[in-house]
Amino acid sequence: MNFKYIIIPSNIILNHKIPMLAKVLYGEIKVLSFKNGYCEVSNSFLAKNNNCSTRTIIRMLNILKDENCIEINGNKKRKIKIINDSDVIS
């Protein structure tokens, strides 16, 4: 990837239901979504970038989805969109 840092809102960081890798993925998705408001990225790309399995990526994405942090649309050409981008501590 071609970015130097990611920003993760405090409501994501402080959510103890979200594992650290999922928090990092949230930040990566946020950066990759900057141009279009969503990103089209494969599980294998995310797995390679984070040195883990695609199964782990799937689990982390599902956690982010269950916690209403991201929205995933489509199957073949899926789009991942950040939906919880506030920096409010709940």
C-alpha positions, 0 to 999 in steps of 0.5 A: 500500500502507498500510505504512511499512516492510518487514523483509527477513531477512538470509538473503534480503538476503545471498543473491546469487542473488536480485536486489534487486527480488525482495528488495523483493518478498519484503518486500512479500509478507511485509507483505501476508501478515501478516493471513492468512499469505498474500497474494492480489495480482496481478502488475499491482498489484506491477508498478505499485507497483514501477514495472516490467513484469508480466513483471519481476514474474513473473521475480522471483517465479519466482526467489523460488520457485526459491530456496525463499523463497515458495510460490505456489498456485492460478492464478486466485485465487493465494495467495503464502506466505512459506516461508523466514522465518528470519533465519539466515545460511547 
